Amino acid sequence: MNGARGLQAALAAVLVDDEVRHRLDEDPDDVRHRYALTDHETRVLLGIDRERLALTAAVGRAKRLDFVRRGMPGTYAALEHSGQHAVLADFVRTTRVPADQVRTSRVLGESRRFTAYLADRPDLLRAPYAWVRDLAAFELSIAELLADEEAGAWARRAERHDAGWRKAHHVVLGRHVQAARYEHDVIGLCRAPLRTPPDEVEPEPTHVVLVRRTAAPWLDVHRVGAALAALLTSCAAARPWAQVLAAADGDGGPAAAALVRRLLADGVLLPAAAPHGTEDEGSGPCACAP
């Protein structure tokens, strides 16, 4: 690391990390060696007004937390109102926005970083609030799906598909759909009063299916059984429609098969071309790119 890059990295660290600011005052040579700074660059850092530096750092931290709050309102409220302020403070103190971050929403970027932060530091949340990690992962999935341009294109395609689905030979799970398993009832947690989060939430494995739509409220959220979640996941690659129906009927009988037909009619599953190299290749409606 050298030149302007070293100075830029050091300045970024000084702005977000109290420990680095302290080291700059107590042992500037340590900071100089850590970031491969020249003597001139070290003097530039030392010459920055400390009050202004502290104010700039505080404003930057507040902005980052506001991005988290906007992207993950349930998670943020649960932490804030359960006395876990230290978790939020430690996040902005120990992480930073990459200088070369790809072009993306700051809200989505901070939500990704915060979710990864919680996953990497399981000791930070006291036991009664360990469920917050699941809630964060759930809210990030929602934010990711709403921001995904490909998911939006698939949602429009699902809206346009017509009665041709009745002749489908193969089906595929649309890219506008996400199926995931959580250790806690994240749907119930999102609906709970945010100012009074439960002191203790018992694990309750929950399978959730998110479906991106083309109009408000933009997203359908479904709680499903383990068998249906597994069946949908198995359709990430095209599968013969008859095979999917048979699997549904075997797991849950006629009612399950009827539900799968409803999912196809609603555009959660979409007609697809047979996978290359199969006997049925070319025999069904083509699932062209949206």
Secondary structure, DSSP 8 states (H G I E B T S, - for coil): --HHHHHHHHHHHHHH-HHHHHHHHH-HHHHHHHTT--HHHHHHHHTS-HHHHHHHHHHHHHHHHHHHHHH-HHHHHHHHHTT-HHHHHHHHHH----TT--S--HHHHHHHHHHHHHHH-TTSS-GGGTTHHHHHHHHHHHHHHHH-HHHHHHHHHHHH--GGGGG-SEEEE-TTEEEEEESS-HHHHHHS-TTS--S------EEEEEEE-SSTT-EEEEEE-HHHHHHHHGGGS-EEHHHHHHHHHHHHHHHHHHHHHHHHHTTSEEEE---TTSTTTTSS------
